[in-house]
Amino acid sequence: FQFQKNKGQLPSSVVSKVKVADGAIFIEKGKFSYSFYNGKQLQEKHDLIRNKNWIDAHSFSATFLNSLESSEIKLSEKSDYFENFYTSKMQVEDVHFYKELEQKNIYPGIDLKMYFYENNLKYDLIIHPNANERKIRIKYTGQDNIFLRNENLIIETSVNTVTELAPFAYQIINDSIFPIKCKFKLKNNILSFDFPNS
């Protein structure tokens, strides 16, 4: 159970927060905001061997360009576990975590599904019949560098490197899975998907 529901403990535009190694991802409608910190510096501070009172951090975002404002986000499979948040300005209780997040119609006929598999955050873009996969365009901003290497997407920041593995695409026909050739395309920090055989 990884997806924390926003009940007022986070900015209002955020639907859910996900903890990842040395950081977190804040999920909004049609946008991911990544926030990372220097894990080594934090450990040194925790172990009382770092004298400085700050640690390096870096954030960047991935925005689904021209995504539908009317799309709906649904969290599913709620945890029994919950957390409470108290500050001088707020009191938020019973914040549960969920196994999956789905954004229906992020583009017409295209759904986004997020989940964890083998401790790695994954997302699926489910393209329904007659939907236009060319509408999917994701703009990255705030990173130090972004490029494709061995068909994977590499995003470099001042504190870490994030790798998105090459896409795996398939079609389901009569309950059978048929792989489809698909690869990332990157131009002007905008990521799209190329289906050379379709």
WOMOLIN-V294011 format. One record per pair of residues at least 24 apart in sequence whose ideal C-beta (glycine too) atoms are under 10 Angstrom apart, sorted by sequence separation. I is the first residue (numbers start at 1). GAP is how many residues later the second one is. D is the distance in Angstrom with one decimal. If there is no record, write none. Layout:
i/gap/d
I/GAP/D
I/GAP/D
This chain:
i/gap/d
3/24/7.6
34/24/8.5
35/24/4.4
36/24/8.6
74/24/9.2
75/24/8.5
76/24/4.8
102/24/8.9
107/24/7.1
108/24/7.5
109/24/9.5
112/24/9.4
167/24/10.0
169/24/7.6
34/25/6.1
35/25/8.7
75/25/7.1
76/25/7.9
107/25/7.7
110/25/6.9
33/26/6.4
34/26/5.4
35/26/9.7
74/26/8.5
75/26/5.5
76/26/7.0
105/26/9.5
107/26/8.8
109/26/8.9
110/26/6.7
138/26/10.0
167/26/6.2
169/26/7.1
33/27/7.9
34/27/6.9
74/27/7.4
75/27/8.1
107/27/9.7
108/27/7.3
164/27/8.4
167/27/9.4
171/27/9.6
32/28/9.2
33/28/4.7
34/28/7.4
73/28/6.6
74/28/5.0
107/28/4.4
167/28/9.8
32/29/6.6
33/29/8.2
73/29/7.1
74/29/7.9
106/29/9.3
107/29/6.3
169/29/9.6
31/30/6.1
32/30/4.6
33/30/9.2
72/30/8.6
73/30/4.9
74/30/7.0
106/30/8.3
107/30/9.4
31/31/7.0
32/31/8.1
71/31/10.0
72/31/7.2
73/31/7.9
151/31/9.8
153/31/5.5
30/32/9.7
31/32/4.8
32/32/8.7
71/32/5.4
72/32/5.0
151/32/5.5
152/32/7.8
154/32/9.8
26/33/9.1
28/33/9.1
30/33/6.6
31/33/6.8
71/33/5.9
72/33/7.3
73/33/9.2
151/33/6.6
153/33/7.0
23/34/8.2
30/34/4.3
70/34/9.6
71/34/4.6
72/34/9.8
155/34/10.0
22/35/9.5
23/35/8.8
24/35/9.7
26/35/9.0
28/35/9.0
29/35/8.8
30/35/8.4
68/35/9.3
70/35/7.0
71/35/5.1
148/35/8.5
23/36/8.5
25/36/9.9
28/36/9.9
30/36/8.7
31/36/8.2
67/36/8.4
68/36/9.3
71/36/8.2
133/36/9.1
148/36/5.8
155/36/9.9
25/37/9.3
30/37/3.4
68/37/5.5
71/37/9.7
76/37/9.8
148/37/8.3
29/38/7.2
30/38/7.7
67/38/8.9
68/38/6.5
70/38/10.0
77/38/9.5
148/38/5.3
153/38/6.5
29/39/8.6
30/39/7.9
64/39/8.9
67/39/4.9
68/39/6.4
71/39/9.4
72/39/9.9
73/39/8.8
74/39/9.9
75/39/9.8
76/39/9.6
147/39/7.0
29/40/6.9
67/40/6.1
68/40/6.9
71/40/8.6
146/40/6.9
29/41/9.4
30/41/7.1
66/41/7.7
71/41/8.3
73/41/9.8
123/41/9.2
29/42/6.2
64/42/5.8
65/42/9.7
68/42/9.2
122/42/9.9
125/42/8.6
127/42/8.7
29/43/9.0
30/43/9.7
64/43/7.5
67/43/9.1
121/43/10.0
122/43/9.3
124/43/9.8
146/43/5.9
148/43/9.1
29/44/6.5
124/44/9.5
125/44/8.9
127/44/9.1
146/44/9.9
28/45/8.9
67/45/8.8
120/45/8.8
124/45/9.9
146/45/8.3
27/46/7.8
64/46/9.5
122/46/10.0
138/46/9.8
140/46/8.8
143/46/8.1
142/47/9.8
27/48/9.9
64/48/7.8
137/48/9.6
138/48/9.7
140/48/9.9
141/48/6.8
133/49/8.9
139/49/8.4
140/49/4.9
137/50/9.6
139/50/6.1
140/50/7.6
138/51/9.3
139/51/5.0
140/51/6.8
138/52/6.8
139/52/7.8
137/53/5.4
138/53/4.4
137/54/7.3
138/54/7.5
136/55/8.6
137/55/5.1
138/55/9.4
136/56/6.2
137/56/9.2
16/57/7.7
135/57/9.3
136/57/5.9
15/58/4.9
134/58/7.3
15/59/9.7
16/59/6.5
133/59/8.8
134/59/8.4
15/60/8.0
133/60/6.2
134/60/9.6
64/61/9.5
133/61/9.5
134/61/9.1
133/62/6.5
133/65/8.1
127/66/9.4
68/67/9.7
67/68/8.6
125/68/7.8
127/68/9.7
6/69/9.9
66/69/7.0
67/69/9.0
5/70/5.8
65/70/8.7
66/70/9.8
67/70/9.3
4/71/9.3
64/71/9.2
65/71/8.8
66/71/7.3
67/71/9.4
3/72/5.7
64/72/7.2
65/72/4.4
3/73/9.1
5/73/8.4
30/73/7.6
64/73/7.4
65/73/7.1
3/74/9.3
5/74/9.9
9/74/8.5
27/74/6.5
29/74/7.0
63/74/9.2
64/74/5.7
65/74/5.4
3/75/9.8
4/75/9.6
7/75/9.9
9/75/9.0
10/75/9.1
28/75/9.8
63/75/6.9
64/75/8.2
1/76/7.3
3/76/9.5
9/76/4.1
27/76/8.4
30/76/6.2
62/76/5.2
63/76/4.9
1/77/7.7
2/77/9.3
5/77/9.4
8/77/8.2
9/77/9.6
29/77/8.2
30/77/9.2
61/77/9.9
62/77/7.2
63/77/8.1
1/78/3.7
4/78/9.7
7/78/8.5
9/78/8.8
17/78/9.7
19/78/9.8
61/78/8.4
62/78/5.4
63/78/7.3
1/79/8.8
4/79/7.6
18/79/9.4
61/79/7.3
62/79/8.3
1/80/6.8
17/80/9.7
60/80/6.4
61/80/5.5
62/80/9.5
9/81/6.9
16/81/9.1
60/81/6.4
61/81/5.8
62/81/9.4
8/82/6.3
9/82/9.6
10/82/9.2
16/82/7.5
30/82/8.7
32/82/9.1
59/82/9.9
60/82/3.4
61/82/9.0
7/83/10.0
8/83/9.0
9/83/4.4
18/83/8.3
59/83/6.0
60/83/4.2
8/84/4.8
9/84/9.7
58/84/7.7
59/84/9.3
60/84/8.6
7/85/5.2
8/85/10.0
10/85/9.5
16/85/5.7
27/85/9.6
58/85/8.0
6/86/9.1
7/86/8.2
9/86/6.2
15/86/7.6
58/86/7.8
60/86/8.7
7/87/7.5
8/87/8.9
27/87/7.3
7/88/5.4
15/88/8.5
5/89/9.5
6/89/8.2
7/89/8.8
25/89/9.1
32/89/9.8
5/90/6.1
4/91/6.3
5/91/5.9
32/91/8.8
4/92/8.0
5/92/7.4
3/93/9.4
4/93/5.4
5/93/6.6
62/93/8.8
3/94/6.2
4/94/8.1
1/95/7.9
2/95/6.4
3/95/4.4
60/95/6.9
1/96/3.9
2/96/7.7
3/96/7.3
5/96/9.5
18/96/7.8
20/96/9.7
25/96/7.1
27/96/9.9
60/96/9.8
1/97/6.2
2/97/7.2
3/97/7.2
60/97/6.4
1/98/5.6
2/98/9.2
3/98/4.9
16/98/8.6
18/98/8.5
21/98/9.1
58/98/9.6
59/98/8.2
1/99/9.7
2/99/9.1
20/99/9.7
21/99/9.7
58/99/4.0
20/100/9.0
21/100/9.9
57/100/9.2
58/100/4.7
59/100/9.9
20/101/6.1
56/101/9.6
57/101/8.4
58/101/4.8
19/102/9.8
56/102/6.3
57/102/6.5
58/102/7.5
60/102/8.6
62/102/9.5
18/103/6.4
56/103/5.3
55/104/8.7
32/106/8.7
34/106/9.5
31/107/9.5
30/108/9.5
31/108/9.6
32/108/9.7
34/108/8.3
33/109/8.8
34/109/8.6
3/111/7.3
2/112/9.1
3/112/8.7
2/113/8.4
3/113/9.0
2/114/5.4
1/115/9.2
2/117/9.6
3/118/9.7
41/118/8.6
2/119/7.7
40/119/9.3
38/120/8.5
39/120/8.2
34/121/8.2
36/121/6.1
38/121/4.7
39/121/8.2
36/122/9.0
37/122/6.3
38/122/8.1
34/123/8.2
36/123/5.2
37/123/8.9
36/124/5.2
36/125/10.0
65/125/7.0
34/126/9.6
36/126/8.0
65/126/9.9
62/127/9.8
63/127/9.5
64/127/9.9
65/127/9.5
34/128/7.1
62/129/7.8
23/134/9.6
23/136/8.4
22/137/7.4
23/137/7.8
22/138/6.3
21/139/8.3
23/139/9.4
21/141/9.9
20/142/9.1
